[in-house]
Amino acid sequence: MGEEVDVAVVGAGPAGITAALYAKRKALGVRIFEAQAVGGQAADAIWVENYPGVRKLKGAELARRMAEHLKGFGVEVEEAAEVTDVKKLESGFELEINDGEERVSAKAVVLAAGSKYRTLNVPGEKELYKKGLSYCATCDGPAFKGKRVAVVGAGNSGANAALFFSDICSRVYLIEFNERPAFDSIYEKPVAASKAELVLGTQVAGIEGKARVEGIRVKERASGKERIIGVDGVFVYAGMLPRNGIAKRLGAELDAAGYVKVDMGNRTNVKGLFAAGDVTGELAQVVVAAGSGAVAATSAFEYVKGLE
């Protein structure tokens, strides 16, 4: 069966780290598994400016500080440790790590697996991924200094990326499907004063290029007219999809969009399974994710103690 813990936390973004922190502070045995790197989507944020007590901080640095905080309580995030399977047992759960590399049993599980980038599903996107097409300006943006880029999606994340590129690139296009940008009003003046050119009411029809991105094919929704905008890079911010594979395996109830349904205590319909953060479809903000992680861990504590 492998090691037994009170609570296994799946995902090390703000929700998962907070859940592990709260569970450990309540003297529960905890392990936290992250398939990729610590921080989740928050680590990709160029700047975090709306977390209380943090005026402006790079997302990766905030994630590092959260992980260090947790480590101070004796729990270290296990990176590159993907939960590849999970089973519900009479006594709790069995988790398989990295295709059987390790098996861990847990009395309760907090699912904080977050979300993944939504793709455009257009010609050239898959072929040119990492060849000028990216979903993370923080990760890949610096390589495009002095070049032309297109940012797809004028929500808050897209606006943030466009402002970042406006400082380092020769030309920036901010492409939005709708007739109006979706970013908050706080971005209106900075975007208007930046190098970013808004391209509204426009659908992406394809990514152009052979060995690398050479342009982006767009279609005006009103007229149906297509054109190619010459760019060296394309950064996609078209929304997110929940990482709900574990929830599905355990029979957790999902909503129509695939998000895990929880009650006010972040309990799912599966006994002993709790969910927090972006995987539940809540407002995708660090402060909200952290709060739901605290609630989920508190409910998990009550559940574990009720088993004794």
N, C-alpha and C positions, 0 to 999 in steps of 0.2 A: 504493500500500500504506500510506503514512503512516509515522509515526515507528516505529522498531523499538526495543524495550527487551528486557532479559533476562527480567524478571519483571513481569507485570501482576497486581496484586492487586485483586480484586473484593470490595468491602465494607470499610468503615472503622470497624468495631467493634473491641473489644480484640484479637480474633484477627487481623483484617486489618492493623491498625496495627502490631502486634508483628511480623507476617510482613514487612511493608515495612521496618521498622526493622532486623530481622536481615539481610534481603537487602541493604540498603544498607550495613550494616556489613561485609558480605563483598564490597563493591565491585561489586555488580551494579547495572545500570541498572534503575530501578524507577519505576513509576507506580501510583498507588492511586486507584481510582474508587469513589465512593459515590453511589448513586442519590438519597439523601435528604440527611440531615445527619450529620456526624461523630458517632461514638459508638454507633450501632446501638441495640439494646435497653438497653444499659448506661446510655445517656444518659437514659433514661426512669425509671431507678431513683430513688426518692425519696431513699433513703440507701444507700450502699455501706459496709458495716461489717465485711466478712469478706475484704478484700483485704489481704494482708500489708503492714504499714507504713502502712496507712490505717485509722485507728480509726473514723472516721465522716466521710463526704464525700458531697455530692450527686453523683448519677450524671453529671449534665451537666458538673460541674466536673472530675471524674475523666477524662471523655472529652476535655475541652478540654486538660487537662494532657498526656494521651497524644499528642494531635495536635501540641501544641507541642514535645514531646520529639522526635517524628519530624521536624518542621520544622527542628529544630536540626541534623539530619543532612542537610538539603538536600532533603527530600521533603515536599511539601505535599499534603494530602488534597484531591482534586478533588471537591467537593460538587456535587450536582445533575448528576452525570455518570453516567447509567445505561448499563450495558452492555446494549444492546437486542438484540444478536446476536453470536454467536461461531462461528467455523469452525475446524476442525482442518485444518491444512495439512501438507505433507510437512516443511516447515522449522519448524513451530511452530503458532501460532494467529493468527487475525485477529479483532480485536474491533471491533465497531461501537458507537460512543458516541452516545447520544441520536438514534437513528434515522438514522444516517448523517452526523451533524454532523462526526464525525471517525472515522478508522479507524487503529487501532494494531496493529502486529504484535508478538508476544511469543514468546520461546523457551519460556517456561513460564508457567502461570497458577496463582495461588493463589486458590481460591474460598472466600471468607469472607463470603458474602452474608447469613448469619444466618437469622433466622426472622421470621415475621409473626404478628400476633395471630389466634388462632382465634376465629371468630365463633360466636354462639349459633344462628344460622339460625332465628330465631323471628319471628313477625309484629311489625312496628314497628321492628325493629332497624335495618334499612337506611334506612327513612324518617326515623328520628329521630337518625341519626348526626350528630354535631356540633350537635344541637339538644337537648342534655341527655344524650345517650349518648356515651360515650368509652371508649377503651381505654388511656388514659394519665392517671393522677391527677396526675402531675407537670406535664403540659402544661395540663390543663384544670381541675384541682381547685380552685385558688384562687378561681375564679369562683363557687364554691358555698358560700362562707363564710356561716354562719348558716342554711343550707338543709338539706333532708333528702336523703340519698343512699343508694343501694344498691350494694354491691360484690359482684359475682358471682364466686365462686371463692375458697375459703378455703385456698389454698396460701400459700407465703411471700410472693409478690407481692401477693396479695389481702389478707393480714394486714397487710402494710406499708402498703398503701393505706388500710385501715380505721383503722389507728392515726393516720395523717395526718389523715383526715377527722374522727376523734374529737376532735381539737384545735380544729377550725374549724367543724364543722357542728352543727346542732341535734339531728339524729338520724342514726344510721348502722346499716344492716342489712348483715350479712355472710352472704351466701347460698351454701350449699354443697350440691351434688347428693348427696354421700354422707352417711352417718350420723355421720361423724366428720370434723373439719377435717383438712386435709392439711399444715398448716404445721408447721414444726419446733418442738420443745418450748420453744425460747428465746422463742417468741411467746405461749406459753400464759398466763403471768401478765400481761404487758402487755395482751393482748386482754381477759382477764377483768376487768382493772381499768379498761378504757377504756369509752367510751360505746357501743362497737359491740355490737349485739345479734346473736348467732349464730342463723341460721335454717338448721338442718341437715335432711338428707334431703328436700331440696326442689328441684324442677326449675323452671326459668324457662320459662313458657309464652308470654310475649309482653311487649312494651313498649307501655305505654298512653300516649296523648297525641295531640293534633292538631298544633298548631304547634310544641309543645315537649313534652318528657317530663313526664307527670303521674303516672305510676305504673308499677309492674312487676307483671305477673300471674304468680303462682307456683302450683305444684301440689305438694301433699304426696305423696311417693312411696308411703307406706304406705296412706293412706286414699283417695288420688285427689282429695281436696278441693282446690278452687281458691279463691284469694282475690286481691285486688288490694292491694298495699302502696303507699300514696301517697308518692311521692318526687319530687324535682325533678331528680335526676340519677341515672344508672346508669353504673357503671364496670365493664367486663367484664375479668376475669382468668381466662379459661377455657383457658389453655394456648397453645401456639404451633404453627405449621406451618413447615416448612423452605422457604426460597426456593431451590428446586432447578431452576429453569427452565434455567439455563445448563448444569448437569450433565446434564439430560435431552437438550439439544441435542447435546451432545458424546458421548452414549452412555455416560455414567458409570453404574456399577451403583448402584442404590438398594436400601434395605431395604424391608420391607413398609409402613413408615410414611412412606416417601418421603425418608428421610435418606440422604446420600451415604456409601457404604461406603469406608472407608480402612483401610490397614494401619498398622503401628506407626510408620511414617515419614510418615503422613498422605498417602500416595500413593493415588490412585484407580486403577482398572483402565485408564484412558486415559493413555498416556505423556505426561508433561509437565504433567498436570493434578493439582493437589494441593488438598486441602480441609481447612478448619480451622474450629473454633468450632461454633456452634449448628447449622449446616447439616449437620453429621455426626451429630447426635443425642447428642453427649456431654453430660455434666452441664452445665446452663446456668448457669455461674458465670463471672465475669470472670477469675478466676485460672486456670481450666481453659482458657478460650478463648485467653488470652494464651499459655499454655504450648503449646497445639496450634499456634498461629500460629508460634511459634519453631521447632517441629519441622518444620512444613510448609516454612518458608523454608529451613531447613538442607537438607532433601531436595531442594528446588528448586535450591539452589546446587550440590549434587552432580550433579544432572541436567544443568544448564546447562554445567558444567565438563566433563562427560562427552561433550558434543557437540563440544567443541573438538578 
